[in-house]
């Protein structure tokens, strides 16, 4: 039974642990339980945000790698919570790029090209929403990393997934170039290249 004071993330992790209760997925269940203990510990507010995210993203990555529909859906739901929940956001990120939220999420979804079509489409949406909503995603390095994930999915994807990727890349690049243009106009920077 889930305690009423449990956070949304703890609930998703508990649901994932419950779904992963068969012996084949015992490692996912164990990692979920460890993540719940970690983020619900009394000193969780003192732990760097990138460590909280990492602890939660580990079981989500494992769940995606199983290619099991129910586990994948719960993993995607959990990743969406990482993007929405203030507990996993910070104005001060680690100096290491590997600890930045967009990079952590991209590392979590690296198995997307091997997932079922509906999971691929949901991850495309998730990455697009991340791009639109996260200031961290508005730098060229992150945009390139996200584009590389899209290209990997495109290469092995079905025609409908490829069509979705074309639309997604177009939206992402349009948004990125619009924000670059706004930054140039705001700062009166003579060349766009100086922002990259």
Buried (B, 14 or more C-beta within 10 A) or exposed (E): EEEEEBBEBBBBBBBBBEBBEEEEBEEBBBBBBBBBEBBBEEEBEEEEBBBBBBBBBBBBBBBBBBEBEEBBBBBBBBBBBBBBBEBBBBEEBBEEEEBBBBBBBBEBBEBBBBBEEEBBBBBBBBBBBBBBEBEBBBBEEBBEBBBEBBEBBBEEBEEEBBEBBEEBBEEBEEBBEEBBEEEBEEEEEEEEEEBE
